[in-house]
Amino acid sequence: MFGLGMPELLIILVIIVIIFGASRLPEIGRGLGRGIKNFRESTSEKPKEISPDSEESNREKERPDE
């Protein structure tokens, strides 16, 4: 996992606990989980397709009447 072994992960976890405190860890985990879930949902959605008719009508609206 990104070249990190167990000792490195434990050091990172200890630093996080020292900075944020043990009581805020569940809150941080929930936030990260929601963020990952939203990211997955947004990347799996189909992109909105623009019909060729709507592109032509937009171009005509931009042109002045000749």
PDB file with one MODEL, atoms N, CA, C and O in Angstrom:
MODEL        1
ATOM      1  N   MET A   1       0.838  -1.182   0.000  1.00  0.00           N
ATOM      2  CA  MET A   1       0.000   0.000   0.000  1.00  0.00           C
ATOM      3  C   MET A   1       0.881   1.243   0.000  1.00  0.00           C
ATOM      4  O   MET A   1       1.280   1.717   1.064  1.00  0.00           O
ATOM      5  N   PHE A   2       1.181   1.760  -1.144  1.00  0.00           N
ATOM      6  CA  PHE A   2       1.987   2.965  -1.323  1.00  0.00           C
ATOM      7  C   PHE A   2       3.370   2.848  -0.710  1.00  0.00           C
ATOM      8  O   PHE A   2       3.980   3.863  -0.375  1.00  0.00           O
ATOM      9  N   GLY A   3       3.874   1.641  -0.555  1.00  0.00           N
ATOM     10  CA  GLY A   3       5.204   1.441  -0.003  1.00  0.00           C
ATOM     11  C   GLY A   3       5.288   1.705   1.486  1.00  0.00           C
ATOM     12  O   GLY A   3       6.390   1.854   2.015  1.00  0.00           O
ATOM     13  N   LEU A   4       4.157   1.767   2.184  1.00  0.00           N
ATOM     14  CA  LEU A   4       4.164   1.995   3.621  1.00  0.00           C
ATOM     15  C   LEU A   4       3.997   0.665   4.344  1.00  0.00           C
ATOM     16  O   LEU A   4       3.093  -0.113   4.039  1.00  0.00           O
ATOM     17  N   GLY A   5       4.866   0.422   5.291  1.00  0.00           N
ATOM     18  CA  GLY A   5       4.768  -0.787   6.097  1.00  0.00           C
ATOM     19  C   GLY A   5       3.982  -0.523   7.366  1.00  0.00           C
ATOM     20  O   GLY A   5       3.498   0.586   7.595  1.00  0.00           O
ATOM     21  N   MET A   6       3.863  -1.540   8.177  1.00  0.00           N
ATOM     22  CA  MET A   6       3.112  -1.422   9.426  1.00  0.00           C
ATOM     23  C   MET A   6       3.730  -0.393  10.374  1.00  0.00           C
ATOM     24  O   MET A   6       2.975   0.372  10.974  1.00  0.00           O
ATOM     25  N   PRO A   7       5.047  -0.324  10.548  1.00  0.00           N
ATOM     26  CA  PRO A   7       5.602   0.684  11.467  1.00  0.00           C
ATOM     27  C   PRO A   7       5.281   2.123  11.030  1.00  0.00           C
ATOM     28  O   PRO A   7       4.988   2.975  11.868  1.00  0.00           O
ATOM     29  N   GLU A   8       5.335   2.388   9.729  1.00  0.00           N
ATOM     30  CA  GLU A   8       5.037   3.733   9.242  1.00  0.00           C
ATOM     31  C   GLU A   8       3.574   4.088   9.483  1.00  0.00           C
ATOM     32  O   GLU A   8       3.261   5.210   9.879  1.00  0.00           O
ATOM     33  N   LEU A   9       2.672   3.124   9.242  1.00  0.00           N
ATOM     34  CA  LEU A   9       1.252   3.370   9.461  1.00  0.00           C
ATOM     35  C   LEU A   9       0.956   3.635  10.935  1.00  0.00           C
ATOM     36  O   LEU A   9       0.137   4.495  11.258  1.00  0.00           O
ATOM     37  N   LEU A  10       1.620   2.899  11.833  1.00  0.00           N
ATOM     38  CA  LEU A  10       1.419   3.121  13.263  1.00  0.00           C
ATOM     39  C   LEU A  10       1.912   4.498  13.695  1.00  0.00           C
ATOM     40  O   LEU A  10       1.270   5.156  14.514  1.00  0.00           O
ATOM     41  N   ILE A  11       3.033   4.934  13.160  1.00  0.00           N
ATOM     42  CA  ILE A  11       3.552   6.265  13.479  1.00  0.00           C
ATOM     43  C   ILE A  11       2.582   7.335  12.997  1.00  0.00           C
ATOM     44  O   ILE A  11       2.320   8.300  13.715  1.00  0.00           O
ATOM     45  N   ILE A  12       2.044   7.174  11.786  1.00  0.00           N
ATOM     46  CA  ILE A  12       1.077   8.132  11.252  1.00  0.00           C
ATOM     47  C   ILE A  12      -0.174   8.160  12.121  1.00  0.00           C
ATOM     48  O   ILE A  12      -0.703   9.233  12.409  1.00  0.00           O
ATOM     49  N   LEU A  13      -0.651   6.992  12.542  1.00  0.00           N
ATOM     50  CA  LEU A  13      -1.838   6.919  13.398  1.00  0.00           C
ATOM     51  C   LEU A  13      -1.606   7.606  14.741  1.00  0.00           C
ATOM     52  O   LEU A  13      -2.484   8.316  15.231  1.00  0.00           O
ATOM     53  N   VAL A  14      -0.445   7.403  15.335  1.00  0.00           N
ATOM     54  CA  VAL A  14      -0.126   8.049  16.612  1.00  0.00           C
ATOM     55  C   VAL A  14      -0.084   9.567  16.451  1.00  0.00           C
ATOM     56  O   VAL A  14      -0.581  10.294  17.311  1.00  0.00           O
ATOM     57  N   ILE A  15       0.495  10.042  15.373  1.00  0.00           N
ATOM     58  CA  ILE A  15       0.549  11.488  15.128  1.00  0.00           C
ATOM     59  C   ILE A  15      -0.858  12.057  14.959  1.00  0.00           C
ATOM     60  O   ILE A  15      -1.154  13.137  15.471  1.00  0.00           O
ATOM     61  N   ILE A  16      -1.728  11.340  14.246  1.00  0.00           N
ATOM     62  CA  ILE A  16      -3.111  11.798  14.056  1.00  0.00           C
ATOM     63  C   ILE A  16      -3.850  11.851  15.384  1.00  0.00           C
ATOM     64  O   ILE A  16      -4.588  12.801  15.648  1.00  0.00           O
ATOM     65  N   VAL A  17      -3.658  10.839  16.221  1.00  0.00           N
ATOM     66  CA  VAL A  17      -4.317  10.825  17.531  1.00  0.00           C
ATOM     67  C   VAL A  17      -3.824  11.982  18.390  1.00  0.00           C
ATOM     68  O   VAL A  17      -4.615  12.602  19.100  1.00  0.00           O
ATOM     69  N   ILE A  18      -2.537  12.281  18.335  1.00  0.00           N
ATOM     70  CA  ILE A  18      -1.984  13.392  19.113  1.00  0.00           C
ATOM     71  C   ILE A  18      -2.545  14.725  18.622  1.00  0.00           C
ATOM     72  O   ILE A  18      -2.891  15.587  19.430  1.00  0.00           O
ATOM     73  N   ILE A  19      -2.637  14.897  17.316  1.00  0.00           N
ATOM     74  CA  ILE A  19      -3.104  16.173  16.757  1.00  0.00           C
ATOM     75  C   ILE A  19      -4.595  16.377  17.001  1.00  0.00           C
ATOM     76  O   ILE A  19      -4.998  17.426  17.505  1.00  0.00           O
ATOM     77  N   PHE A  20      -5.415  15.394  16.653  1.00  0.00           N
ATOM     78  CA  PHE A  20      -6.865  15.576  16.699  1.00  0.00           C
ATOM     79  C   PHE A  20      -7.513  15.075  17.981  1.00  0.00           C
ATOM     80  O   PHE A  20      -8.596  15.537  18.340  1.00  0.00           O
ATOM     81  N   GLY A  21      -6.891  14.164  18.661  1.00  0.00           N
ATOM     82  CA  GLY A  21      -7.489  13.588  19.862  1.00  0.00           C
ATOM     83  C   GLY A  21      -8.336  12.373  19.506  1.00  0.00           C
ATOM     84  O   GLY A  21      -8.861  12.261  18.398  1.00  0.00           O
ATOM     85  N   ALA A  22      -8.454  11.477  20.463  1.00  0.00           N
ATOM     86  CA  ALA A  22      -9.153  10.217  20.208  1.00  0.00           C
ATOM     87  C   ALA A  22     -10.650  10.425  20.026  1.00  0.00           C
ATOM     88  O   ALA A  22     -11.296   9.634  19.340  1.00  0.00           O
ATOM     89  N   SER A  23     -11.213  11.463  20.619  1.00  0.00           N
ATOM     90  CA  SER A  23     -12.659  11.666  20.525  1.00  0.00           C
ATOM     91  C   SER A  23     -13.102  12.140  19.146  1.00  0.00           C
ATOM     92  O   SER A  23     -14.263  11.950  18.784  1.00  0.00           O
ATOM     93  N   ARG A  24     -12.216  12.751  18.367  1.00  0.00           N
ATOM     94  CA  ARG A  24     -12.589  13.256  17.048  1.00  0.00           C
ATOM     95  C   ARG A  24     -12.317  12.263  15.937  1.00  0.00           C
ATOM     96  O   ARG A  24     -12.724  12.503  14.800  1.00  0.00           O
ATOM     97  N   LEU A  25     -11.646  11.155  16.219  1.00  0.00           N
ATOM     98  CA  LEU A  25     -11.320  10.188  15.173  1.00  0.00           C
ATOM     99  C   LEU A  25     -12.553   9.610  14.479  1.00  0.00           C
ATOM    100  O   LEU A  25     -12.546   9.517  13.251  1.00  0.00           O
ATOM    101  N   PRO A  26     -13.606   9.217  15.191  1.00  0.00           N
ATOM    102  CA  PRO A  26     -14.792   8.712  14.478  1.00  0.00           C
ATOM    103  C   PRO A  26     -15.414   9.758  13.555  1.00  0.00           C
ATOM    104  O   PRO A  26     -15.899   9.429  12.473  1.00  0.00           O
ATOM    105  N   GLU A  27     -15.398  10.999  13.982  1.00  0.00           N
ATOM    106  CA  GLU A  27     -15.940  12.084  13.163  1.00  0.00           C
ATOM    107  C   GLU A  27     -15.122  12.262  11.889  1.00  0.00           C
ATOM    108  O   GLU A  27     -15.682  12.451  10.809  1.00  0.00           O
ATOM    109  N   ILE A  28     -13.821  12.203  12.012  1.00  0.00           N
ATOM    110  CA  ILE A  28     -12.934  12.328  10.853  1.00  0.00           C
ATOM    111  C   ILE A  28     -13.125  11.140   9.911  1.00  0.00           C
ATOM    112  O   ILE A  28     -13.163  11.314   8.693  1.00  0.00           O
ATOM    113  N   GLY A  29     -13.243   9.941  10.467  1.00  0.00           N
ATOM    114  CA  GLY A  29     -13.469   8.745   9.649  1.00  0.00           C
ATOM    115  C   GLY A  29     -14.774   8.810   8.883  1.00  0.00           C
ATOM    116  O   GLY A  29     -14.830   8.434   7.712  1.00  0.00           O
ATOM    117  N   ARG A  30     -15.834   9.290   9.540  1.00  0.00           N
ATOM    118  CA  ARG A  30     -17.122   9.432   8.870  1.00  0.00           C
ATOM    119  C   ARG A  30     -17.018  10.416   7.710  1.00  0.00           C
ATOM    120  O   ARG A  30     -17.551  10.167   6.629  1.00  0.00           O
ATOM    121  N   GLY A  31     -16.340  11.516   7.935  1.00  0.00           N
ATOM    122  CA  GLY A  31     -16.173  12.520   6.885  1.00  0.00           C
ATOM    123  C   GLY A  31     -15.402  11.981   5.698  1.00  0.00           C
ATOM    124  O   GLY A  31     -15.763  12.235   4.549  1.00  0.00           O
ATOM    125  N   LEU A  32     -14.340  11.236   5.972  1.00  0.00           N
ATOM    126  CA  LEU A  32     -13.568  10.635   4.884  1.00  0.00           C
ATOM    127  C   LEU A  32     -14.402   9.615   4.119  1.00  0.00           C
ATOM    128  O   LEU A  32     -14.343   9.558   2.891  1.00  0.00           O
ATOM    129  N   GLY A  33     -15.174   8.816   4.836  1.00  0.00           N
ATOM    130  CA  GLY A  33     -16.030   7.824   4.191  1.00  0.00           C
ATOM    131  C   GLY A  33     -17.063   8.462   3.286  1.00  0.00           C
ATOM    132  O   GLY A  33     -17.292   7.995   2.170  1.00  0.00           O
ATOM    133  N   ARG A  34     -17.687   9.530   3.761  1.00  0.00           N
ATOM    134  CA  ARG A  34     -18.670  10.237   2.935  1.00  0.00           C
ATOM    135  C   ARG A  34     -18.017  10.843   1.701  1.00  0.00           C
ATOM    136  O   ARG A  34     -18.585  10.811   0.610  1.00  0.00           O
ATOM    137  N   GLY A  35     -16.832  11.392   1.877  1.00  0.00           N
ATOM    138  CA  GLY A  35     -16.127  11.983   0.744  1.00  0.00           C
ATOM    139  C   GLY A  35     -15.785  10.950  -0.317  1.00  0.00           C
ATOM    140  O   GLY A  35     -15.950  11.202  -1.511  1.00  0.00           O
ATOM    141  N   ILE A  36     -15.312   9.795   0.112  1.00  0.00           N
ATOM    142  CA  ILE A  36     -14.980   8.728  -0.833  1.00  0.00           C
ATOM    143  C   ILE A  36     -16.246   8.235  -1.527  1.00  0.00           C
ATOM    144  O   ILE A  36     -16.231   7.979  -2.731  1.00  0.00           O
ATOM    145  N   LYS A  37     -17.342   8.100  -0.778  1.00  0.00           N
ATOM    146  CA  LYS A  37     -18.609   7.643  -1.362  1.00  0.00           C
ATOM    147  C   LYS A  37     -19.104   8.631  -2.416  1.00  0.00           C
ATOM    148  O   LYS A  37     -19.516   8.223  -3.502  1.00  0.00           O
ATOM    149  N   ASN A  38     -19.066   9.920  -2.105  1.00  0.00           N
ATOM    150  CA  ASN A  38     -19.498  10.929  -3.070  1.00  0.00           C
ATOM    151  C   ASN A  38     -18.617  10.934  -4.305  1.00  0.00           C
ATOM    152  O   ASN A  38     -19.114  11.103  -5.418  1.00  0.00           O
ATOM    153  N   PHE A  39     -17.313  10.751  -4.125  1.00  0.00           N
ATOM    154  CA  PHE A  39     -16.402  10.711  -5.258  1.00  0.00           C
ATOM    155  C   PHE A  39     -16.711   9.530  -6.164  1.00  0.00           C
ATOM    156  O   PHE A  39     -16.738   9.677  -7.385  1.00  0.00           O
ATOM    157  N   ARG A  40     -16.945   8.358  -5.578  1.00  0.00           N
ATOM    158  CA  ARG A  40     -17.275   7.175  -6.374  1.00  0.00           C
ATOM    159  C   ARG A  40     -18.580   7.360  -7.127  1.00  0.00           C
ATOM    160  O   ARG A  40     -18.684   6.980  -8.293  1.00  0.00           O
ATOM    161  N   GLU A  41     -19.579   7.943  -6.468  1.00  0.00           N
ATOM    162  CA  GLU A  41     -20.861   8.171  -7.129  1.00  0.00           C
ATOM    163  C   GLU A  41     -20.724   9.149  -8.285  1.00  0.00           C
ATOM    164  O   GLU A  41     -21.329   8.952  -9.339  1.00  0.00           O
ATOM    165  N   SER A  42     -19.942  10.192  -8.099  1.00  0.00           N
ATOM    166  CA  SER A  42     -19.806  11.186  -9.166  1.00  0.00           C
ATOM    167  C   SER A  42     -19.005  10.655 -10.341  1.00  0.00           C
ATOM    168  O   SER A  42     -19.258  11.054 -11.478  1.00  0.00           O
ATOM    169  N   THR A  43     -18.044   9.767 -10.104  1.00  0.00           N
ATOM    170  CA  THR A  43     -17.266   9.229 -11.218  1.00  0.00           C
ATOM    171  C   THR A  43     -17.990   8.105 -11.939  1.00  0.00           C
ATOM    172  O   THR A  43     -17.665   7.807 -13.089  1.00  0.00           O
ATOM    173  N   SER A  44     -18.965   7.472 -11.292  1.00  0.00           N
ATOM    174  CA  SER A  44     -19.661   6.369 -11.944  1.00  0.00           C
ATOM    175  C   SER A  44     -20.895   6.828 -12.719  1.00  0.00           C
ATOM    176  O   SER A  44     -21.453   6.049 -13.492  1.00  0.00           O
ATOM    177  N   GLU A  45     -21.333   8.071 -12.531  1.00  0.00           N
ATOM    178  CA  GLU A  45     -22.485   8.575 -13.252  1.00  0.00           C
ATOM    179  C   GLU A  45     -22.153   8.758 -14.725  1.00  0.00           C
ATOM    180  O   GLU A  45     -21.019   9.064 -15.095  1.00  0.00           O
ATOM    181  N   LYS A  46     -23.171   8.563 -15.554  1.00  0.00           N
ATOM    182  CA  LYS A  46     -22.982   8.776 -16.982  1.00  0.00           C
ATOM    183  C   LYS A  46     -22.900  10.279 -17.232  1.00  0.00           C
ATOM    184  O   LYS A  46     -23.641  11.058 -16.633  1.00  0.00           O
ATOM    185  N   PRO A  47     -21.999  10.674 -18.117  1.00  0.00           N
ATOM    186  CA  PRO A  47     -21.935  12.105 -18.427  1.00  0.00           C
ATOM    187  C   PRO A  47     -23.198  12.528 -19.175  1.00  0.00           C
ATOM    188  O   PRO A  47     -23.759  11.756 -19.952  1.00  0.00           O
ATOM    189  N   LYS A  48     -23.631  13.744 -18.933  1.00  0.00           N
ATOM    190  CA  LYS A  48     -24.814  14.247 -19.617  1.00  0.00           C
ATOM    191  C   LYS A  48     -24.488  14.464 -21.083  1.00  0.00           C
ATOM    192  O   LYS A  48     -23.497  15.106 -21.430  1.00  0.00           O
ATOM    193  N   GLU A  49     -25.336  13.921 -21.927  1.00  0.00           N
ATOM    194  CA  GLU A  49     -25.118  14.054 -23.356  1.00  0.00           C
ATOM    195  C   GLU A  49     -25.871  15.263 -23.869  1.00  0.00           C
ATOM    196  O   GLU A  49     -26.993  15.538 -23.442  1.00  0.00           O
ATOM    197  N   ILE A  50     -25.248  15.982 -24.787  1.00  0.00           N
ATOM    198  CA  ILE A  50     -25.867  17.137 -25.407  1.00  0.00           C
ATOM    199  C   ILE A  50     -26.306  16.711 -26.793  1.00  0.00           C
ATOM    200  O   ILE A  50     -25.509  16.206 -27.584  1.00  0.00           O
ATOM    201  N   SER A  51     -27.566  16.918 -27.075  1.00  0.00           N
ATOM    202  CA  SER A  51     -28.065  16.521 -28.384  1.00  0.00           C
ATOM    203  C   SER A  51     -27.567  17.512 -29.436  1.00  0.00           C
ATOM    204  O   SER A  51     -27.383  18.692 -29.138  1.00  0.00           O
ATOM    205  N   PRO A  52     -27.351  17.041 -30.652  1.00  0.00           N
ATOM    206  CA  PRO A  52     -26.865  17.935 -31.707  1.00  0.00           C
ATOM    207  C   PRO A  52     -27.823  19.089 -31.984  1.00  0.00           C
ATOM    208  O   PRO A  52     -27.384  20.176 -32.358  1.00  0.00           O
ATOM    209  N   ASP A  53     -29.128  18.868 -31.807  1.00  0.00           N
ATOM    210  CA  ASP A  53     -30.093  19.931 -32.048  1.00  0.00           C
ATOM    211  C   ASP A  53     -29.890  21.096 -31.099  1.00  0.00           C
ATOM    212  O   ASP A  53     -29.983  22.253 -31.509  1.00  0.00           O
ATOM    213  N   SER A  54     -29.615  20.809 -29.848  1.00  0.00           N
ATOM    214  CA  SER A  54     -29.453  21.887 -28.880  1.00  0.00           C
ATOM    215  C   SER A  54     -28.173  22.679 -29.146  1.00  0.00           C
ATOM    216  O   SER A  54     -28.124  23.878 -28.871  1.00  0.00           O
ATOM    217  N   GLU A  55     -27.143  22.030 -29.675  1.00  0.00           N
ATOM    218  CA  GLU A  55     -25.913  22.749 -30.001  1.00  0.00           C
ATOM    219  C   GLU A  55     -26.155  23.725 -31.143  1.00  0.00           C
ATOM    220  O   GLU A  55     -25.663  24.853 -31.113  1.00  0.00           O
ATOM    221  N   GLU A  56     -26.914  23.293 -32.152  1.00  0.00           N
ATOM    222  CA  GLU A  56     -27.195  24.163 -33.294  1.00  0.00           C
ATOM    223  C   GLU A  56     -28.051  25.349 -32.874  1.00  0.00           C
ATOM    224  O   GLU A  56     -27.822  26.473 -33.323  1.00  0.00           O
ATOM    225  N   SER A  57     -29.036  25.103 -32.014  1.00  0.00           N
ATOM    226  CA  SER A  57     -29.896  26.204 -31.601  1.00  0.00           C
ATOM    227  C   SER A  57     -29.107  27.208 -30.758  1.00  0.00           C
ATOM    228  O   SER A  57     -29.377  28.408 -30.818  1.00  0.00           O
ATOM    229  N   ASN A  58     -28.148  26.738 -29.980  1.00  0.00           N
ATOM    230  CA  ASN A  58     -27.318  27.659 -29.201  1.00  0.00           C
ATOM    231  C   ASN A  58     -26.449  28.509 -30.110  1.00  0.00           C
ATOM    232  O   ASN A  58     -26.243  29.691 -29.837  1.00  0.00           O
ATOM    233  N   ARG A  59     -25.934  27.925 -31.189  1.00  0.00           N
ATOM    234  CA  ARG A  59     -25.106  28.692 -32.123  1.00  0.00           C
ATOM    235  C   ARG A  59     -25.940  29.753 -32.830  1.00  0.00           C
ATOM    236  O   ARG A  59     -25.472  30.869 -33.053  1.00  0.00           O
ATOM    237  N   GLU A  60     -27.189  29.401 -33.186  1.00  0.00           N
ATOM    238  CA  GLU A  60     -28.042  30.358 -33.860  1.00  0.00           C
ATOM    239  C   GLU A  60     -28.392  31.523 -32.948  1.00  0.00           C
ATOM    240  O   GLU A  60     -28.516  32.656 -33.413  1.00  0.00           O
ATOM    241  N   LYS A  61     -28.555  31.259 -31.651  1.00  0.00           N
ATOM    242  CA  LYS A  61     -28.873  32.341 -30.724  1.00  0.00           C
ATOM    243  C   LYS A  61     -27.704  33.308 -30.561  1.00  0.00           C
ATOM    244  O   LYS A  61     -27.903  34.495 -30.302  1.00  0.00           O
ATOM    245  N   GLU A  62     -26.486  32.792 -30.714  1.00  0.00           N
ATOM    246  CA  GLU A  62     -25.313  33.640 -30.553  1.00  0.00           C
ATOM    247  C   GLU A  62     -25.084  34.535 -31.760  1.00  0.00           C
ATOM    248  O   GLU A  62     -24.529  35.625 -31.620  1.00  0.00           O
ATOM    249  N   ARG A  63     -25.505  34.092 -32.957  1.00  0.00           N
ATOM    250  CA  ARG A  63     -25.311  34.869 -34.169  1.00  0.00           C
ATOM    251  C   ARG A  63     -26.339  36.002 -34.249  1.00  0.00           C
ATOM    252  O   ARG A  63     -27.508  35.806 -33.918  1.00  0.00           O
ATOM    253  N   PRO A  64     -25.905  37.171 -34.685  1.00  0.00           N
ATOM    254  CA  PRO A  64     -26.882  38.245 -34.918  1.00  0.00           C
ATOM    255  C   PRO A  64     -27.652  37.958 -36.212  1.00  0.00           C
ATOM    256  O   PRO A  64     -27.139  37.281 -37.103  1.00  0.00           O
ATOM    257  N   ASP A  65     -28.861  38.464 -36.312  1.00  0.00           N
ATOM    258  CA  ASP A  65     -29.656  38.269 -37.543  1.00  0.00           C
ATOM    259  C   ASP A  65     -28.990  38.975 -38.687  1.00  0.00           C
ATOM    260  O   ASP A  65     -28.572  40.127 -38.570  1.00  0.00           O
ATOM    261  N   GLU A  66     -28.893  38.272 -39.800  1.00  0.00           N
ATOM    262  CA  GLU A  66     -28.238  38.849 -40.970  1.00  0.00           C
ATOM    263  C   GLU A  66     -29.251  39.255 -42.001  1.00  0.00           C
ATOM    264  O   GLU A  66     -28.884  39.763 -43.060  1.00  0.00           O
TER     265      GLU A  66
ENDMDL
END
